[in-house]
Amino acid sequence: MAQARKTAPAGPKVIPRDEAEVIVTITGPTRGRRRAGHQFGPEPVQIAASALSEADRRALEADPSLKIDVSSVRS
């Protein structure tokens, strides 16, 4: 018998705190969602990580309705 392979649960969303050239792309639910002073919906919204306060980061990371992608800007 083949054993079912267990996968590790996804880790928490983490937005870097001190990298100046980091862009956070956030996608929200179809009906929309407001968090950290921004409106998020099905269209991705890009925000510089340096523009987010610690409270903003915590609110965004804690919201299971938001999909967060973090990427570096290439110069």
N, CA, C and O atoms as a Tripos MOL2 file, in Angstrom:
@<TRIPOS>MOLECULE
protein
  300   299    75     0     0
PROTEIN
NO_CHARGES

@<TRIPOS>ATOM
      1 N           0.8220   -1.1960    0.0000 N.3       1 MET1
      2 CA          0.0000    0.0000    0.0000 C.3       1 MET1
      3 C           0.8600    1.2520    0.0000 C.2       1 MET1
      4 O           1.8580    1.3450    0.7150 O.2       1 MET1
      5 N           0.4580    2.1920   -0.8020 N.am      2 ALA2
      6 CA          1.1740    3.4670   -0.8370 C.3       2 ALA2
      7 C           0.6750    4.3550    0.2910 C.2       2 ALA2
      8 O          -0.5250    4.4450    0.5500 O.2       2 ALA2
      9 N           1.6100    5.0030    0.9510 N.am      3 GLN3
     10 CA          1.2250    5.9020    2.0300 C.3       3 GLN3
     11 C           0.9050    7.2760    1.4660 C.2       3 GLN3
     12 O           1.5470    7.7470    0.5270 O.2       3 GLN3
     13 N          -0.1000    7.9060    2.0550 N.am      4 ALA4
     14 CA         -0.4430    9.2690    1.6490 C.3       4 ALA4
     15 C           0.6740   10.1940    2.1090 C.2       4 ALA4
     16 O           1.1560   10.0930    3.2370 O.2       4 ALA4
     17 N           1.0660   11.0730    1.2460 N.am      5 ARG5
     18 CA          2.1330   11.9950    1.5760 C.3       5 ARG5
     19 C           1.5500   13.2380    2.2400 C.2       5 ARG5
     20 O           0.6450   13.8710    1.6980 O.2       5 ARG5
     21 N           2.0630   13.5790    3.3960 N.am      6 LYS6
     22 CA          1.5830   14.7520    4.1110 C.3       6 LYS6
     23 C           2.3950   15.9600    3.6840 C.2       6 LYS6
     24 O           3.6170   15.8930    3.5480 O.2       6 LYS6
     25 N           1.7000   17.0580    3.4770 N.am      7 THR7
     26 CA          2.3980   18.2940    3.1460 C.3       7 THR7
     27 C           2.3280   19.2270    4.3370 C.2       7 THR7
     28 O           1.3550   19.2360    5.0910 O.2       7 THR7
     29 N           3.3610   19.9970    4.4860 N.am      8 ALA8
     30 CA          3.4040   20.9470    5.5980 C.3       8 ALA8
     31 C           2.4010   22.0670    5.3260 C.2       8 ALA8
     32 O           2.2140   22.4720    4.1790 O.2       8 ALA8
     33 N           1.7630   22.5600    6.3710 N.am      9 PRO9
     34 CA          0.8310   23.6650    6.1710 C.3       9 PRO9
     35 C           1.5770   24.8990    5.6800 C.2       9 PRO9
     36 O           2.7550   25.0860    5.9840 O.2       9 PRO9
     37 N           0.8870   25.7320    4.9240 N.am     10 ALA10
     38 CA          1.5050   26.9600    4.4260 C.3      10 ALA10
     39 C           1.8950   27.8350    5.5980 C.2      10 ALA10
     40 O           1.1580   27.9470    6.5780 O.2      10 ALA10
     41 N           3.0510   28.4500    5.4930 N.am     11 GLY11
     42 CA          3.5250   29.3310    6.5490 C.3      11 GLY11
     43 C           2.7530   30.6390    6.5410 C.2      11 GLY11
     44 O           1.9700   30.8980    5.6270 O.2      11 GLY11
     45 N           2.9710   31.4570    7.5510 N.am     12 PRO12
     46 CA          2.2690   32.7330    7.6110 C.3      12 PRO12
     47 C           2.7610   33.6650    6.5150 C.2      12 PRO12
     48 O           3.8960   33.5580    6.0500 O.2      12 PRO12
     49 N           1.8910   34.5790    6.1100 N.am     13 LYS13
     50 CA          2.2800   35.5970    5.1380 C.3      13 LYS13
     51 C           3.2340   36.5450    5.8520 C.2      13 LYS13
     52 O           2.9630   36.9710    6.9750 O.2      13 LYS13
     53 N           4.3320   36.8710    5.2180 N.am     14 VAL14
     54 CA          5.2840   37.7700    5.8640 C.3      14 VAL14
     55 C           5.6980   38.8620    4.8840 C.2      14 VAL14
     56 O           6.2040   38.5790    3.7980 O.2      14 VAL14
     57 N           5.4790   40.1040    5.2810 N.am     15 ILE15
     58 CA          5.8880   41.2430    4.4890 C.3      15 ILE15
     59 C           7.1880   41.7700    5.0880 C.2      15 ILE15
     60 O           7.2230   42.0930    6.2750 O.2      15 ILE15
     61 N           8.2520   41.8660    4.3030 N.am     16 PRO16
     62 CA          9.5230   42.3660    4.8260 C.3      16 PRO16
     63 C           9.3690   43.7520    5.4270 C.2      16 PRO16
     64 O           8.5540   44.5560    4.9750 O.2      16 PRO16
     65 N          10.1640   44.0160    6.4500 N.am     17 ARG17
     66 CA         10.0440   45.2790    7.1750 C.3      17 ARG17
     67 C          11.0550   46.3240    6.7530 C.2      17 ARG17
     68 O          10.7640   47.5180    6.8170 O.2      17 ARG17
     69 N          12.2390   45.9060    6.3200 N.am     18 ASP18
     70 CA         13.2890   46.8960    6.1370 C.3      18 ASP18
     71 C          13.9550   46.8640    4.7670 C.2      18 ASP18
     72 O          15.0860   47.3300    4.6320 O.2      18 ASP18
     73 N          13.3010   46.3390    3.7660 N.am     19 GLU19
     74 CA         13.8580   46.3510    2.4250 C.3      19 GLU19
     75 C          13.1630   47.4460    1.6250 C.2      19 GLU19
     76 O          11.9480   47.4040    1.4270 O.2      19 GLU19
     77 N          13.9380   48.4240    1.1670 N.am     20 ALA20
     78 CA         13.3630   49.5970    0.5100 C.3      20 ALA20
     79 C          12.7710   49.2940   -0.8550 C.2      20 ALA20
     80 O          11.7930   49.9330   -1.2430 O.2      20 ALA20
     81 N          13.3220   48.3470   -1.5970 N.am     21 GLU21
     82 CA         12.8530   48.0990   -2.9550 C.3      21 GLU21
     83 C          12.0110   46.8310   -3.0350 C.2      21 GLU21
     84 O          12.2310   45.9820   -3.8990 O.2      21 GLU21
     85 N          11.0600   46.7130   -2.1390 N.am     22 VAL22
     86 CA         10.1730   45.5580   -2.1270 C.3      22 VAL22
     87 C           8.7600   46.0260   -2.4220 C.2      22 VAL22
     88 O           8.2730   46.9850   -1.8240 O.2      22 VAL22
     89 N           8.1060   45.3380   -3.3520 N.am     23 ILE23
     90 CA          6.7210   45.6450   -3.7130 C.3      23 ILE23
     91 C           5.8270   44.5250   -3.2000 C.2      23 ILE23
     92 O           6.1130   43.3430   -3.3940 O.2      23 ILE23
     93 N           4.7510   44.9140   -2.5500 N.am     24 VAL24
     94 CA          3.7630   43.9650   -2.0530 C.3      24 VAL24
     95 C           2.5590   44.0450   -2.9930 C.2      24 VAL24
     96 O           1.9830   45.1160   -3.1820 O.2      24 VAL24
     97 N           2.1850   42.9140   -3.5760 N.am     25 THR25
     98 CA          1.0200   42.8590   -4.4580 C.3      25 THR25
     99 C          -0.0840   42.1270   -3.7070 C.2      25 THR25
    100 O           0.1010   40.9880   -3.2760 O.2      25 THR25
    101 N          -1.2160   42.7740   -3.5530 N.am     26 ILE26
    102 CA         -2.3060   42.2290   -2.7520 C.3      26 ILE26
    103 C          -3.5560   42.1030   -3.6090 C.2      26 ILE26
    104 O          -3.9590   43.0470   -4.2890 O.2      26 ILE26
    105 N          -4.1570   40.9320   -3.5650 N.am     27 THR27
    106 CA         -5.4020   40.6680   -4.2770 C.3      27 THR27
    107 C          -6.4480   40.2940   -3.2390 C.2      27 THR27
    108 O          -6.1920   39.4750   -2.3570 O.2      27 THR27
    109 N          -7.6120   40.8880   -3.3450 N.am     28 GLY28
    110 CA         -8.6820   40.6310   -2.3940 C.3      28 GLY28
    111 C          -9.8050   39.8240   -3.0120 C.2      28 GLY28
    112 O          -9.6990   39.3760   -4.1540 O.2      28 GLY28
    113 N         -10.8710   39.6400   -2.2710 N.am     29 PRO29
    114 CA        -12.0250   38.8840   -2.7640 C.3      29 PRO29
    115 C         -12.8040   39.6740   -3.8250 C.2      29 PRO29
    116 O         -12.6280   40.8850   -3.9540 O.2      29 PRO29
    117 N         -13.6360   39.0030   -4.5560 N.am     30 THR30
    118 CA        -14.4230   39.6070   -5.6330 C.3      30 THR30
    119 C         -15.2490   40.7910   -5.1350 C.2      30 THR30
    120 O         -15.3400   41.8140   -5.8150 O.2      30 THR30
    121 N         -15.8400   40.6600   -3.9760 N.am     31 ARG31
    122 CA        -16.6910   41.7340   -3.4330 C.3      31 ARG31
    123 C         -15.8870   42.8850   -2.8650 C.2      31 ARG31
    124 O         -16.4520   43.9310   -2.5460 O.2      31 ARG31
    125 N         -14.5830   42.7140   -2.7310 N.am     32 GLY32
    126 CA        -13.7250   43.7670   -2.2040 C.3      32 GLY32
    127 C         -13.5260   43.6660   -0.7020 C.2      32 GLY32
    128 O         -14.2830   43.0040    0.0080 O.2      32 GLY32
    129 N         -12.4780   44.3460   -0.2400 N.am     33 ARG33
    130 CA        -12.1080   44.3070    1.1680 C.3      33 ARG33
    131 C         -11.2510   45.5240    1.4660 C.2      33 ARG33
    132 O         -10.3320   45.8350    0.7080 O.2      33 ARG33
    133 N         -11.5390   46.2140    2.5530 N.am     34 ARG34
    134 CA        -10.7100   47.3480    2.9760 C.3      34 ARG34
    135 C          -9.8330   46.9090    4.1330 C.2      34 ARG34
    136 O         -10.3110   46.3310    5.1080 O.2      34 ARG34
    137 N          -8.5440   47.1900    4.0130 N.am     35 ARG35
    138 CA         -7.5870   46.9300    5.0840 C.3      35 ARG35
    139 C          -6.4760   47.9530    4.9670 C.2      35 ARG35
    140 O          -6.0720   48.3120    3.8610 O.2      35 ARG35
    141 N          -5.9910   48.4140    6.0770 N.am     36 ALA36
    142 CA         -4.8230   49.3010    6.1480 C.3      36 ALA36
    143 C          -4.9910   50.5400    5.2560 C.2      36 ALA36
    144 O          -4.0230   51.0150    4.6630 O.2      36 ALA36
    145 N          -6.2190   51.0570    5.1660 N.am     37 GLY37
    146 CA         -6.4770   52.2630    4.3940 C.3      37 GLY37
    147 C          -6.5110   52.0790    2.8870 C.2      37 GLY37
    148 O          -6.4630   53.0580    2.1430 O.2      37 GLY37
    149 N          -6.5920   50.8340    2.4270 N.am     38 HIS38
    150 CA         -6.6200   50.5310    0.9910 C.3      38 HIS38
    151 C          -7.8030   49.6330    0.6730 C.2      38 HIS38
    152 O          -8.2700   48.8720    1.5200 O.2      38 HIS38
    153 N          -8.2800   49.7320   -0.5600 N.am     39 GLN39
    154 CA         -9.3560   48.8660   -1.0520 C.3      39 GLN39
    155 C          -8.7220   47.7650   -1.8910 C.2      39 GLN39
    156 O          -7.9390   48.0520   -2.7970 O.2      39 GLN39
    157 N          -9.0500   46.5100   -1.6010 N.am     40 PHE40
    158 CA         -8.5200   45.3730   -2.3450 C.3      40 PHE40
    159 C          -9.6660   44.5830   -2.9420 C.2      40 PHE40
    160 O         -10.6730   44.3350   -2.2790 O.2      40 PHE40
    161 N          -9.5120   44.1910   -4.1890 N.am     41 GLY41
    162 CA        -10.5190   43.4070   -4.8850 C.3      41 GLY41
    163 C          -9.8220   42.4010   -5.7810 C.2      41 GLY41
    164 O          -8.6700   42.0440   -5.5340 O.2      41 GLY41
    165 N         -10.5090   41.9380   -6.8230 N.am     42 PRO42
    166 CA         -9.9310   40.9150   -7.6910 C.3      42 PRO42
    167 C          -8.7510   41.4170   -8.5310 C.2      42 PRO42
    168 O          -7.9430   40.6160   -9.0020 O.2      42 PRO42
    169 N          -8.6480   42.7430   -8.7200 N.am     43 GLU43
    170 CA         -7.5050   43.3040   -9.4430 C.3      43 GLU43
    171 C          -6.3620   43.5280   -8.4520 C.2      43 GLU43
    172 O          -6.5780   44.1490   -7.4110 O.2      43 GLU43
    173 N          -5.1590   43.0420   -8.7430 N.am     44 PRO44
    174 CA         -4.0250   43.2120   -7.8200 C.3      44 PRO44
    175 C          -3.6930   44.6830   -7.5730 C.2      44 PRO44
    176 O          -3.7510   45.5070   -8.4860 O.2      44 PRO44
    177 N          -3.3470   44.9940   -6.3330 N.am     45 VAL45
    178 CA         -2.9240   46.3350   -5.9240 C.3      45 VAL45
    179 C          -1.4800   46.2270   -5.4690 C.2      45 VAL45
    180 O          -1.1470   45.3680   -4.6540 O.2      45 VAL45
    181 N          -0.6140   47.1000   -5.9940 N.am     46 GLN46
    182 CA          0.7950   47.0820   -5.6060 C.3      46 GLN46
    183 C           1.0900   48.2430   -4.6750 C.2      46 GLN46
    184 O           0.6810   49.3780   -4.9190 O.2      46 GLN46
    185 N           1.8170   47.9350   -3.5900 N.am     47 ILE47
    186 CA          2.1840   48.9260   -2.5850 C.3      47 ILE47
    187 C           3.6470   48.6910   -2.2370 C.2      47 ILE47
    188 O           4.0710   47.5440   -2.0960 O.2      47 ILE47
    189 N           4.4210   49.7590   -2.0960 N.am     48 ALA48
    190 CA          5.8000   49.6260   -1.6360 C.3      48 ALA48
    191 C           5.7660   49.1720   -0.1780 C.2      48 ALA48
    192 O           5.0350   49.7410    0.6330 O.2      48 ALA48
    193 N           6.5460   48.1590    0.1530 N.am     49 ALA49
    194 CA          6.5780   47.6450    1.5300 C.3      49 ALA49
    195 C           6.9750   48.7450    2.5050 C.2      49 ALA49
    196 O           6.5040   48.7680    3.6410 O.2      49 ALA49
    197 N           7.8340   49.6520    2.0690 N.am     50 SER50
    198 CA          8.2870   50.7440    2.9360 C.3      50 SER50
    199 C           7.1600   51.7300    3.2570 C.2      50 SER50
    200 O           7.2840   52.5070    4.2040 O.2      50 SER50
    201 N           6.0700   51.7150    2.4940 N.am     51 ALA51
    202 CA          4.9330   52.6180    2.7260 C.3      51 ALA51
    203 C           3.9470   52.0610    3.7450 C.2      51 ALA51
    204 O           2.9930   52.7410    4.1220 O.2      51 ALA51
    205 N           4.1740   50.8250    4.1920 N.am     52 LEU52
    206 CA          3.2640   50.1910    5.1500 C.3      52 LEU52
    207 C           3.8200   50.2910    6.5650 C.2      52 LEU52
    208 O           4.9890   49.9920    6.8100 O.2      52 LEU52
    209 N           2.9760   50.7090    7.4820 N.am     53 SER53
    210 CA          3.3780   50.7500    8.8950 C.3      53 SER53
    211 C           3.3430   49.3380    9.4680 C.2      53 SER53
    212 O           2.8370   48.4120    8.8340 O.2      53 SER53
    213 N           3.8720   49.1870   10.6440 N.am     54 GLU54
    214 CA          3.8470   47.8800   11.3090 C.3      54 GLU54
    215 C           2.3990   47.4180   11.5250 C.2      54 GLU54
    216 O           2.0900   46.2400   11.3450 O.2      54 GLU54
    217 N           1.5210   48.3380   11.9070 N.am     55 ALA55
    218 CA          0.1100   47.9910   12.1110 C.3      55 ALA55
    219 C          -0.5450   47.5720   10.7860 C.2      55 ALA55
    220 O          -1.3450   46.6370   10.7550 O.2      55 ALA55
    221 N          -0.2020   48.2680    9.6940 N.am     56 ASP56
    222 CA         -0.7160   47.9000    8.3700 C.3      56 ASP56
    223 C          -0.2710   46.4860    8.0080 C.2      56 ASP56
    224 O          -1.0780   45.6750    7.5530 O.2      56 ASP56
    225 N           1.0020   46.1960    8.2080 N.am     57 ARG57
    226 CA          1.5430   44.8640    7.8910 C.3      57 ARG57
    227 C           0.8080   43.7770    8.6590 C.2      57 ARG57
    228 O           0.4180   42.7540    8.0950 O.2      57 ARG57
    229 N           0.6240   44.0130    9.9530 N.am     58 ARG58
    230 CA         -0.0650   43.0100   10.7850 C.3      58 ARG58
    231 C          -1.4950   42.7900   10.2970 C.2      58 ARG58
    232 O          -1.9530   41.6510   10.2140 O.2      58 ARG58
    233 N          -2.1980   43.8690    9.9760 N.am     59 ALA59
    234 CA         -3.5900   43.7630    9.5180 C.3      59 ALA59
    235 C          -3.6690   43.0030    8.1990 C.2      59 ALA59
    236 O          -4.5450   42.1540    8.0290 O.2      59 ALA59
    237 N          -2.7770   43.2920    7.2730 N.am     60 LEU60
    238 CA         -2.7830   42.6150    5.9730 C.3      60 LEU60
    239 C          -2.4210   41.1420    6.1170 C.2      60 LEU60
    240 O          -3.0810   40.2790    5.5390 O.2      60 LEU60
    241 N          -1.3740   40.8530    6.8880 N.am     61 GLU61
    242 CA         -0.9200   39.4730    7.0630 C.3      61 GLU61
    243 C          -1.9580   38.6070    7.7730 C.2      61 GLU61
    244 O          -2.0420   37.4050    7.5180 O.2      61 GLU61
    245 N          -2.7410   39.2040    8.6540 N.am     62 ALA62
    246 CA         -3.7070   38.4450    9.4460 C.3      62 ALA62
    247 C          -5.0180   38.1780    8.7010 C.2      62 ALA62
    248 O          -5.8330   37.3760    9.1560 O.2      62 ALA62
    249 N          -5.2240   38.8390    7.5700 N.am     63 ASP63
    250 CA         -6.4980   38.7130    6.8610 C.3      63 ASP63
    251 C          -6.4660   37.5290    5.8910 C.2      63 ASP63
    252 O          -5.7500   37.5790    4.8910 O.2      63 ASP63
    253 N          -7.2220   36.4750    6.1670 N.am     64 PRO64
    254 CA         -7.2020   35.2940    5.2960 C.3      64 PRO64
    255 C          -7.8610   35.5210    3.9340 C.2      64 PRO64
    256 O          -7.7240   34.6880    3.0380 O.2      64 PRO64
    257 N          -8.5740   36.6410    3.7680 N.am     65 SER65
    258 CA         -9.2400   36.9390    2.4970 C.3      65 SER65
    259 C          -8.2870   37.5570    1.4780 C.2      65 SER65
    260 O          -8.6270   37.6750    0.3000 O.2      65 SER65
    261 N          -7.0980   37.9510    1.9250 N.am     66 LEU66
    262 CA         -6.1510   38.6150    1.0400 C.3      66 LEU66
    263 C          -5.0500   37.6730    0.5960 C.2      66 LEU66
    264 O          -4.5220   36.8960    1.3910 O.2      66 LEU66
    265 N          -4.7090   37.7470   -0.6860 N.am     67 LYS67
    266 CA         -3.5780   36.9960   -1.2220 C.3      67 LYS67
    267 C          -2.4420   37.9920   -1.3480 C.2      67 LYS67
    268 O          -2.5690   39.0100   -2.0270 O.2      67 LYS67
    269 N          -1.3230   37.6920   -0.6880 N.am     68 ILE68
    270 CA         -0.1830   38.6010   -0.6610 C.3      68 ILE68
    271 C           1.0070   37.9660   -1.3650 C.2      68 ILE68
    272 O           1.3960   36.8370   -1.0680 O.2      68 ILE68
    273 N           1.5850   38.7260   -2.3170 N.am     69 ASP69
    274 CA          2.8100   38.3130   -2.9930 C.3      69 ASP69
    275 C           3.8390   39.4140   -2.7830 C.2      69 ASP69
    276 O           3.5270   40.5980   -2.9060 O.2      69 ASP69
    277 N           5.0670   39.0160   -2.4670 N.am     70 VAL70
    278 CA          6.1350   39.9580   -2.2160 C.3      70 VAL70
    279 C           7.2000   39.7680   -3.2810 C.2      70 VAL70
    280 O           7.6200   38.6420   -3.5480 O.2      70 VAL70
    281 N           7.6470   40.8800   -3.9010 N.am     71 SER71
    282 CA          8.6860   40.7710   -4.9240 C.3      71 SER71
    283 C           9.6410   41.9520   -4.8280 C.2      71 SER71
    284 O           9.2860   43.0190   -4.3260 O.2      71 SER71
    285 N          10.8460   41.7430   -5.3120 N.am     72 SER72
    286 CA         11.8560   42.8010   -5.3460 C.3      72 SER72
    287 C          11.7690   43.5480   -6.6620 C.2      72 SER72
    288 O          11.4590   42.9720   -7.7040 O.2      72 SER72
    289 N          12.0460   44.8330   -6.5970 N.am     73 VAL73
    290 CA         12.0840   45.6440   -7.8000 C.3      73 VAL73
    291 C          13.5050   45.5680   -8.3420 C.2      73 VAL73
    292 O          14.4730   45.7370   -7.6010 O.2      73 VAL73
    293 N          13.6190   45.3120   -9.6330 N.am     74 ARG74
    294 CA         14.9410   45.2740  -10.2450 C.3      74 ARG74
    295 C          15.2760   46.6490  -10.7860 C.2      74 ARG74
    296 O          14.4670   47.2680  -11.4780 O.2      74 ARG74
    297 N          16.4750   47.1260  -10.4670 N.am     75 SER75
    298 CA         16.8670   48.4410  -10.9770 C.3      75 SER75
    299 C          17.5820   48.3290  -12.2850 C.2      75 SER75
    300 O          17.9840   49.3430  -12.8580 O.2      75 SER75
@<TRIPOS>BOND
     1     1     2 1
     2     2     3 1
     3     3     4 2
     4     3     5 am
     5     5     6 1
     6     6     7 1
     7     7     8 2
     8     7     9 am
     9     9    10 1
    10    10    11 1
    11    11    12 2
    12    11    13 am
    13    13    14 1
    14    14    15 1
    15    15    16 2
    16    15    17 am
    17    17    18 1
    18    18    19 1
    19    19    20 2
    20    19    21 am
    21    21    22 1
    22    22    23 1
    23    23    24 2
    24    23    25 am
    25    25    26 1
    26    26    27 1
    27    27    28 2
    28    27    29 am
    29    29    30 1
    30    30    31 1
    31    31    32 2
    32    31    33 am
    33    33    34 1
    34    34    35 1
    35    35    36 2
    36    35    37 am
    37    37    38 1
    38    38    39 1
    39    39    40 2
    40    39    41 am
    41    41    42 1
    42    42    43 1
    43    43    44 2
    44    43    45 am
    45    45    46 1
    46    46    47 1
    47    47    48 2
    48    47    49 am
    49    49    50 1
    50    50    51 1
    51    51    52 2
    52    51    53 am
    53    53    54 1
    54    54    55 1
    55    55    56 2
    56    55    57 am
    57    57    58 1
    58    58    59 1
    59    59    60 2
    60    59    61 am
    61    61    62 1
    62    62    63 1
    63    63    64 2
    64    63    65 am
    65    65    66 1
    66    66    67 1
    67    67    68 2
    68    67    69 am
    69    69    70 1
    70    70    71 1
    71    71    72 2
    72    71    73 am
    73    73    74 1
    74    74    75 1
    75    75    76 2
    76    75    77 am
    77    77    78 1
    78    78    79 1
    79    79    80 2
    80    79    81 am
    81    81    82 1
    82    82    83 1
    83    83    84 2
    84    83    85 am
    85    85    86 1
    86    86    87 1
    87    87    88 2
    88    87    89 am
    89    89    90 1
    90    90    91 1
    91    91    92 2
    92    91    93 am
    93    93    94 1
    94    94    95 1
    95    95    96 2
    96    95    97 am
    97    97    98 1
    98    98    99 1
    99    99   100 2
   100    99   101 am
   101   101   102 1
   102   102   103 1
   103   103   104 2
   104   103   105 am
   105   105   106 1
   106   106   107 1
   107   107   108 2
   108   107   109 am
   109   109   110 1
   110   110   111 1
   111   111   112 2
   112   111   113 am
   113   113   114 1
   114   114   115 1
   115   115   116 2
   116   115   117 am
   117   117   118 1
   118   118   119 1
   119   119   120 2
   120   119   121 am
   121   121   122 1
   122   122   123 1
   123   123   124 2
   124   123   125 am
   125   125   126 1
   126   126   127 1
   127   127   128 2
   128   127   129 am
   129   129   130 1
   130   130   131 1
   131   131   132 2
   132   131   133 am
   133   133   134 1
   134   134   135 1
   135   135   136 2
   136   135   137 am
   137   137   138 1
   138   138   139 1
   139   139   140 2
   140   139   141 am
   141   141   142 1
   142   142   143 1
   143   143   144 2
   144   143   145 am
   145   145   146 1
   146   146   147 1
   147   147   148 2
   148   147   149 am
   149   149   150 1
   150   150   151 1
   151   151   152 2
   152   151   153 am
   153   153   154 1
   154   154   155 1
   155   155   156 2
   156   155   157 am
   157   157   158 1
   158   158   159 1
   159   159   160 2
   160   159   161 am
   161   161   162 1
   162   162   163 1
   163   163   164 2
   164   163   165 am
   165   165   166 1
   166   166   167 1
   167   167   168 2
   168   167   169 am
   169   169   170 1
   170   170   171 1
   171   171   172 2
   172   171   173 am
   173   173   174 1
   174   174   175 1
   175   175   176 2
   176   175   177 am
   177   177   178 1
   178   178   179 1
   179   179   180 2
   180   179   181 am
   181   181   182 1
   182   182   183 1
   183   183   184 2
   184   183   185 am
   185   185   186 1
   186   186   187 1
   187   187   188 2
   188   187   189 am
   189   189   190 1
   190   190   191 1
   191   191   192 2
   192   191   193 am
   193   193   194 1
   194   194   195 1
   195   195   196 2
   196   195   197 am
   197   197   198 1
   198   198   199 1
   199   199   200 2
   200   199   201 am
   201   201   202 1
   202   202   203 1
   203   203   204 2
   204   203   205 am
   205   205   206 1
   206   206   207 1
   207   207   208 2
   208   207   209 am
   209   209   210 1
   210   210   211 1
   211   211   212 2
   212   211   213 am
   213   213   214 1
   214   214   215 1
   215   215   216 2
   216   215   217 am
   217   217   218 1
   218   218   219 1
   219   219   220 2
   220   219   221 am
   221   221   222 1
   222   222   223 1
   223   223   224 2
   224   223   225 am
   225   225   226 1
   226   226   227 1
   227   227   228 2
   228   227   229 am
   229   229   230 1
   230   230   231 1
   231   231   232 2
   232   231   233 am
   233   233   234 1
   234   234   235 1
   235   235   236 2
   236   235   237 am
   237   237   238 1
   238   238   239 1
   239   239   240 2
   240   239   241 am
   241   241   242 1
   242   242   243 1
   243   243   244 2
   244   243   245 am
   245   245   246 1
   246   246   247 1
   247   247   248 2
   248   247   249 am
   249   249   250 1
   250   250   251 1
   251   251   252 2
   252   251   253 am
   253   253   254 1
   254   254   255 1
   255   255   256 2
   256   255   257 am
   257   257   258 1
   258   258   259 1
   259   259   260 2
   260   259   261 am
   261   261   262 1
   262   262   263 1
   263   263   264 2
   264   263   265 am
   265   265   266 1
   266   266   267 1
   267   267   268 2
   268   267   269 am
   269   269   270 1
   270   270   271 1
   271   271   272 2
   272   271   273 am
   273   273   274 1
   274   274   275 1
   275   275   276 2
   276   275   277 am
   277   277   278 1
   278   278   279 1
   279   279   280 2
   280   279   281 am
   281   281   282 1
   282   282   283 1
   283   283   284 2
   284   283   285 am
   285   285   286 1
   286   286   287 1
   287   287   288 2
   288   287   289 am
   289   289   290 1
   290   290   291 1
   291   291   292 2
   292   291   293 am
   293   293   294 1
   294   294   295 1
   295   295   296 2
   296   295   297 am
   297   297   298 1
   298   298   299 1
   299   299   300 2
@<TRIPOS>SUBSTRUCTURE
     1 MET1         2 RESIDUE 1 A MET
     2 ALA2         6 RESIDUE 1 A ALA
     3 GLN3        10 RESIDUE 1 A GLN
     4 ALA4        14 RESIDUE 1 A ALA
     5 ARG5        18 RESIDUE 1 A ARG
     6 LYS6        22 RESIDUE 1 A LYS
     7 THR7        26 RESIDUE 1 A THR
     8 ALA8        30 RESIDUE 1 A ALA
     9 PRO9        34 RESIDUE 1 A PRO
    10 ALA10       38 RESIDUE 1 A ALA
    11 GLY11       42 RESIDUE 1 A GLY
    12 PRO12       46 RESIDUE 1 A PRO
    13 LYS13       50 RESIDUE 1 A LYS
    14 VAL14       54 RESIDUE 1 A VAL
    15 ILE15       58 RESIDUE 1 A ILE
    16 PRO16       62 RESIDUE 1 A PRO
    17 ARG17       66 RESIDUE 1 A ARG
    18 ASP18       70 RESIDUE 1 A ASP
    19 GLU19       74 RESIDUE 1 A GLU
    20 ALA20       78 RESIDUE 1 A ALA
    21 GLU21       82 RESIDUE 1 A GLU
    22 VAL22       86 RESIDUE 1 A VAL
    23 ILE23       90 RESIDUE 1 A ILE
    24 VAL24       94 RESIDUE 1 A VAL
    25 THR25       98 RESIDUE 1 A THR
    26 ILE26      102 RESIDUE 1 A ILE
    27 THR27      106 RESIDUE 1 A THR
    28 GLY28      110 RESIDUE 1 A GLY
    29 PRO29      114 RESIDUE 1 A PRO
    30 THR30      118 RESIDUE 1 A THR
    31 ARG31      122 RESIDUE 1 A ARG
    32 GLY32      126 RESIDUE 1 A GLY
    33 ARG33      130 RESIDUE 1 A ARG
    34 ARG34      134 RESIDUE 1 A ARG
    35 ARG35      138 RESIDUE 1 A ARG
    36 ALA36      142 RESIDUE 1 A ALA
    37 GLY37      146 RESIDUE 1 A GLY
    38 HIS38      150 RESIDUE 1 A HIS
    39 GLN39      154 RESIDUE 1 A GLN
    40 PHE40      158 RESIDUE 1 A PHE
    41 GLY41      162 RESIDUE 1 A GLY
    42 PRO42      166 RESIDUE 1 A PRO
    43 GLU43      170 RESIDUE 1 A GLU
    44 PRO44      174 RESIDUE 1 A PRO
    45 VAL45      178 RESIDUE 1 A VAL
    46 GLN46      182 RESIDUE 1 A GLN
    47 ILE47      186 RESIDUE 1 A ILE
    48 ALA48      190 RESIDUE 1 A ALA
    49 ALA49      194 RESIDUE 1 A ALA
    50 SER50      198 RESIDUE 1 A SER
    51 ALA51      202 RESIDUE 1 A ALA
    52 LEU52      206 RESIDUE 1 A LEU
    53 SER53      210 RESIDUE 1 A SER
    54 GLU54      214 RESIDUE 1 A GLU
    55 ALA55      218 RESIDUE 1 A ALA
    56 ASP56      222 RESIDUE 1 A ASP
    57 ARG57      226 RESIDUE 1 A ARG
    58 ARG58      230 RESIDUE 1 A ARG
    59 ALA59      234 RESIDUE 1 A ALA
    60 LEU60      238 RESIDUE 1 A LEU
    61 GLU61      242 RESIDUE 1 A GLU
    62 ALA62      246 RESIDUE 1 A ALA
    63 ASP63      250 RESIDUE 1 A ASP
    64 PRO64      254 RESIDUE 1 A PRO
    65 SER65      258 RESIDUE 1 A SER
    66 LEU66      262 RESIDUE 1 A LEU
    67 LYS67      266 RESIDUE 1 A LYS
    68 ILE68      270 RESIDUE 1 A ILE
    69 ASP69      274 RESIDUE 1 A ASP
    70 VAL70      278 RESIDUE 1 A VAL
    71 SER71      282 RESIDUE 1 A SER
    72 SER72      286 RESIDUE 1 A SER
    73 VAL73      290 RESIDUE 1 A VAL
    74 ARG74      294 RESIDUE 1 A ARG
    75 SER75      298 RESIDUE 1 A SER
